[in-house]
Amino acid sequence: MTPPNVLDDDLLTAFCDHDRKWGPILFLRPARHERLGLVRTFVMAVLPGACLGLLGSILLLLAARALGKTAPPVFAFPLALTCIYFAVCRLTIVPAWNRRAARISRPE
């Protein structure tokens, strides 16, 4: 009998197998039989987290100036976004990807 998480894993990894879902970090996607490691996961979180976080920091800075308030530090939003991306990736995508990689690379 198939373990219950295999169906969920298949759904998630099928979503992740499409090139367009990876966008500009497609070069970081491992082969289907390769595991997603800690360093690759960290880089996958830093690139969008830093870029989108910096854009968010700029928007927060502009809003704070318009409202006459103090803006948070510029690094705060990119750091928070990177941490969130990393945690979500480590808790959802990485386990499913690595279980599939183990299934594929296991000799039958």
C-alpha positions as CSV (number, residue, x, y, z in Angstrom):
1,M,0.0,0.0,0.0
2,T,1.2,3.5,-0.8
3,P,2.1,5.7,2.1
4,P,-0.4,8.7,2.4
5,N,2.3,11.4,1.9
6,V,3.3,10.0,-1.5
7,L,0.2,11.4,-3.2
8,D,0.8,14.8,-1.6
9,D,4.5,14.7,-2.6
10,D,3.6,13.8,-6.1
11,L,1.2,16.8,-6.4
12,L,3.8,19.2,-5.0
13,T,6.7,17.9,-7.0
14,A,4.6,17.8,-10.2
15,F,4.0,21.5,-9.6
16,C,7.7,22.1,-9.0
17,D,8.7,20.2,-12.1
18,H,7.5,23.0,-14.5
19,D,10.3,25.3,-15.6
20,R,8.1,28.4,-15.5
21,K,7.3,27.9,-11.8
22,W,11.0,28.4,-11.0
23,G,11.2,31.7,-12.8
24,P,14.6,33.3,-12.6
25,I,16.0,30.7,-10.1
26,L,15.5,27.8,-12.6
27,F,19.3,27.3,-12.6
28,L,19.0,26.2,-9.0
29,R,16.5,23.4,-9.6
30,P,18.2,20.1,-9.1
31,A,17.6,17.0,-11.3
32,R,14.6,15.0,-10.2
33,H,16.8,12.3,-8.7
34,E,19.0,14.8,-6.8
35,R,18.3,15.9,-3.3
36,L,17.6,19.5,-2.3
37,G,20.4,20.4,0.2
38,L,20.6,23.1,2.8
39,V,22.9,25.5,0.7
40,R,20.8,25.3,-2.4
41,T,17.6,25.9,-0.3
42,F,19.3,28.9,1.3
43,V,20.2,30.4,-2.0
44,M,16.7,29.7,-3.3
45,A,15.4,31.8,-0.4
46,V,18.0,34.6,-0.5
47,L,17.6,35.5,-4.2
48,P,13.9,36.3,-4.2
49,G,13.8,37.3,-0.5
50,A,16.6,39.9,-1.0
51,C,15.2,41.3,-4.3
52,L,11.6,41.4,-3.3
53,G,12.4,42.5,0.2
54,L,14.5,45.4,-1.0
55,L,11.6,46.5,-3.2
56,G,9.3,46.2,-0.2
57,S,11.7,48.2,1.9
58,I,11.8,51.0,-0.6
59,L,8.0,51.1,-0.7
60,L,7.9,51.1,3.1
61,L,10.4,53.9,3.2
62,L,8.3,56.0,0.7
63,A,5.2,55.3,2.7
64,A,6.9,56.2,6.0
65,R,8.1,59.5,4.5
66,A,4.7,60.3,3.1
67,L,3.1,59.7,6.5
68,G,5.9,61.4,8.5
69,K,6.8,58.2,10.3
70,T,10.1,56.5,11.0
71,A,10.9,53.8,8.4
72,P,12.1,50.4,9.6
73,P,15.8,49.5,8.7
74,V,16.3,48.8,5.0
75,F,17.6,45.2,5.8
76,A,14.6,44.2,8.0
77,F,12.1,43.4,5.2
78,P,14.6,41.5,3.0
79,L,15.8,39.5,6.0
80,A,12.3,38.7,7.2
81,L,11.2,37.7,3.7
82,T,14.3,35.5,3.2
83,C,13.6,33.7,6.5
84,I,10.0,33.1,5.6
85,Y,10.9,31.7,2.2
86,F,13.6,29.5,3.7
87,A,11.2,28.1,6.4
88,V,8.4,27.5,4.0
89,C,10.7,25.8,1.5
90,R,12.3,23.6,4.2
91,L,9.0,22.6,5.6
92,T,7.1,21.9,2.4
93,I,9.1,21.6,-0.8
94,V,12.4,20.1,0.4
95,P,10.9,17.1,2.2
96,A,8.7,16.2,-0.7
97,W,11.5,16.7,-3.3
98,N,14.0,14.6,-1.2
99,R,11.5,11.8,-0.7
100,R,10.9,11.6,-4.4
101,A,14.6,11.8,-5.1
102,A,15.2,8.9,-2.8
103,R,12.4,6.8,-4.5
104,I,13.8,7.5,-8.0
105,S,17.4,6.8,-7.1
106,R,16.7,3.7,-5.1
107,P,17.5,0.5,-7.1
108,E,14.5,-1.8,-7.6
